[in-house]
């Protein structure tokens, strides 16, 4: 366990936090974060009956937290600080107070608002390690992770400003430029579209900018929200798992997948997933 890491990503509580700032809910945002940061992992391992905690572990929040977790795990493995790192993401937007906050902010899909979101919940966990280490111990490799990037808009979606795809396209280009073939063999995009018009406009603007740069033209797209509803901080990691299952079961129809994610707090990010055995 001393050579194992754990990066645990939770909801950033953005929507409930907005109402707390306005005095419409009791202010608990900072207290919740402090409690999760200090107590969640020890309590989790105690409940599981695991006596030794991982050598390095931390709790992060939101879509930006997921990309921070992936980038940190890659660095820890590449610099030989760890042999393996578990990255997990858990989020739920079906909790009553969260649903109430989404409703008060006008974000839910209703008969009067056909372009809102449907709340969902999900948990996803992956174990990352160097391919050579996995090969030595005879492990089954489900996918190869490559080039996580993290960017952000300088505003959140409730600021009154409209996202025009700048941060999202920048993050995707950073990921594509870091892949060996610069993403030329990309056959599928797994993205964070969720039925929300604000998110769709941001992606549409990003696509225009990407295609003006000659990237990602005429590709198939999957969205985790189509199966699970809006799952917040878990979206990107669920997208990684969808790509891995698509590889193993043959329906991805490609060996090279781009995953992008976006948060209402302004966070944007992307990473690349290759099928095992394909040349990264």
C-alpha angles and dihedrals in degrees: 000000000000088000094046127087133202124204109185119191123197137176115292088218088225099156096044088045091057091057091045089055089053091050092246093119131030108273107253103134099106093040092052092050092049092049093049092046095050105033112022102079096042090048091046094053092044090053090049092050092240109147101190118058119214117277091247125021139156143163120238133181138231134343092315089052091057093054090045088052094050093046092048092048092050091050093048091051096043092050092046094241088129137022094212140358130206114215117192134177126192128178138158128190094175094079107118096241091048092049089049090051092049090050094049090049091052094241101122124099107246136154086269094045111040094172098059128107132268110225116237140165135219145161126208132179131184133178115224124200139148112281091236091055092048090049093051093056094042095244123165108247112211099184145343118245118214141179108350112196132188128200135155142204113241089239140041128241094261093055093091092245121116120232111232100191097263099124093037095051090044092054093047092049090050089054095045093047090053094053115094095244092032089246096299092139095049108140103171140028121208107195145172100250106144109170093275116130093213091056092044092053091049091052092045092054090046091052091053090052093045093049092047084058090051095251134130099002120178099348131159116252134208126191123199089210090067088068105024107024121235106336102174115199092015094059098091096045092046086052090054090051091048090054092048092050090046089056095047095045096041101239098106087078089202139065095218125065133175116210121195131181137187137190133207088236089068099264117141129177148152143194137182130241125199127192114251110267093026117115110256 
